[in-house]
Amino acid sequence: MSDYDNTIVLFKNDKYEAGGKQPVYKGNAEFNGKKLNCSLWLKEASGEGKLEKGTKFLSGVFDDWQPSKQSSASPSHNKLDPVGSEDIPF
């Protein structure tokens, strides 16, 4: 069993746009040895339920884990390697 069982890791979603459908936070979780994707949205209560109107809360989903896909449009070079560093003689 993994050292990270029953854990969640979330990151700010760089594709999030206010008013859009993308979640604010995305990440992954592992429960009972099963890896899952998770997404969270920041929502505001309408006042029709148990929460007062305007109360902010998080809403989320879990789905089957799929590794993130790297964009083929980005170059595949080491970003820490400065341009022209191969010319340095040491």
C-alpha positions in Angstrom: 0.0 0.0 0.0 1.2 3.5 -0.8 2.5 6.0 1.8 0.1 8.5 0.3 -3.1 6.4 0.7 -6.3 8.5 1.6 -4.7 11.8 0.5 -5.7 14.6 -1.8 -3.3 17.0 -3.7 -4.8 20.1 -5.4 -3.3 22.8 -7.4 -4.7 26.1 -8.9 -5.9 25.3 -12.4 -4.0 27.6 -14.9 -6.9 27.1 -17.4 -9.5 28.5 -15.0 -11.4 31.6 -16.3 -14.1 33.3 -14.2 -17.5 32.4 -15.5 -16.1 29.4 -17.4 -16.7 25.7 -16.8 -13.1 24.8 -15.8 -12.6 24.0 -12.1 -10.7 26.5 -9.9 -8.5 23.6 -8.4 -7.5 20.3 -10.0 -5.4 17.5 -8.7 -5.4 13.8 -7.7 -6.3 11.7 -4.8 -5.6 8.1 -3.6 -8.2 6.3 -1.6 -7.9 2.6 -0.5 -5.1 2.2 -3.1 -7.2 3.6 -6.0 -5.9 6.8 -7.8 -8.5 9.4 -8.8 -8.6 12.8 -10.4 -10.4 15.5 -8.4 -11.7 18.9 -9.4 -13.1 21.7 -7.1 -15.2 24.7 -8.0 -15.8 27.8 -5.8 -19.5 28.5 -5.7 -21.9 30.9 -4.0 -25.1 29.8 -2.3 -28.4 31.0 -3.8 -30.1 31.1 -0.4 -32.6 28.4 -1.4 -30.9 25.6 0.7 -29.3 25.5 4.1 -26.7 28.2 3.4 -27.4 31.9 3.5 -27.4 33.7 0.1 -23.9 34.7 -0.9 -22.1 32.1 1.3 -19.1 30.8 -0.6 -18.4 27.0 -0.6 -16.4 24.4 -2.5 -18.0 21.8 -4.6 -16.1 18.9 -6.2 -16.0 15.7 -8.0 -13.8 12.6 -8.2 -13.4 10.5 -11.4 -11.1 7.7 -12.7 -7.5 8.8 -12.7 -5.9 9.6 -16.0 -2.4 11.0 -16.2 -2.2 14.7 -17.4 -1.3 15.0 -21.1 1.7 17.2 -22.0 0.9 19.8 -24.8 2.7 18.8 -28.0 2.9 22.5 -28.9 5.4 23.3 -26.2 9.1 22.6 -27.0 10.6 19.6 -25.2 13.8 21.1 -23.9 15.1 21.7 -20.4 13.7 25.0 -19.2 16.5 25.4 -16.7 19.1 25.3 -19.5 19.9 28.9 -20.6 20.0 29.5 -24.4 23.5 28.9 -25.7 24.8 27.1 -22.6 26.1 24.3 -24.8 28.8 26.7 -26.0 30.3 27.1 -22.5 33.6 25.2 -22.5 33.4 24.0 -18.8 
